Amino acid sequence: MLPESDGHSVYWEVCGNPDGQPAIVLHGGPGGGCSPLMRRYHDPERYRIVLFDQRGCGRSAPNAALEHNTTWHLVSDMERLREHLGIERWQLFGGSWGSTLALAYLMRHPDRVSSLVLRGIFACRESELRWLYQYGASQLFPDAWESFAAPIPKAERNDMIKAYHERLTGDNAVIRAECARAWGRWESAVSYLHPNPEALTEFDDDAYSDAFARIEAHYFVNRGFFETDRGAFEALPHLQGKAGAIVQGRYDVVTPAAAAWELHKAWPEAQFTIVPDAGHSAKEPGIAKALVAATERLA
């Protein structure tokens, strides 16, 4: 655990070669937490692999806590962890929200970044949030959208993030739990090219679904705590000269390929890979293969 700060205690772990190239793995969500699978995208003989559970989720405590929990608190936690481990520069590896956090860290600490491997690019802009939680993905997955919309009265469905945020931070424990499961199941349902029923079962765990949904709604109602609607793409000037890779599923419905293409155009040094038979999840075979190829190339 990182020493407690602002009432939070942040879990971290290191695996691989103590003398290897440092890389930090940034999980998605926000609120998703790390899993053992996330250790497997880097060769443990060549990399020193750092993982941490972001504030309020996974093994960090307190669970689902929103106070003192913003993008910039997470960036500060990363810096404290880097200093604690005596790392000079490290590779940033993250997908979806993990790509957002990587770019946010780059904005504040560009000299500490050796390379970046980013997947499912998400800048946390208004247009991206509306696509997933208001209108866009709903047209491709109307069945799953119907279940997502069900807990919200029709009169409030013009701003689903706000409506969910009010219930996920409200005092009614039954409604909060119902909304947490519905929020998580929606995102899981649209994350795979082919349905993955096992992924939905994650949200049967009340503690997991509560942290995931509450933290996401908290971040998204605040537009990621960025100062402009460029969101994490405010970091684009800092990418010049950085080595890296962009991996994007062609049929990614959570973070459509337009953002990855925009990043590719602004960052030509990075190897750009569109996986033709994949959606959003890093667990999809084509995505996983491309991510491993990227870390091998950059080792």
Buried (B, 14 or more C-beta within 10 A) or exposed (E): EBEEBEEBBBBBBBBBBEEBBBBBBBBBBBBBBBBEEBBBBBBEEBBBBBBBBBBBBBBBBEBBBBEEBBBEBBBBBBBBBBEEBEBEEBBBBBBBBBBBBBBBBBBBBBEBBBBBBBBBBBBBBEEBBBBBBBEBBBEEBEEBBEBBBEBBEEEBEEBBBBBBBBBBBEEEEEBBBBBBBBBBBBBBBBBBBEEBEEBBEBBEEEEBBBBBBBBBBBBBBBBBBBEEBEBBBBBBEBBEEBBBBBBBBBBBBBBBBEBBBBBBEBBEEBBBBBBEEBBBBBBBEBBBBBBBBBBEEBB
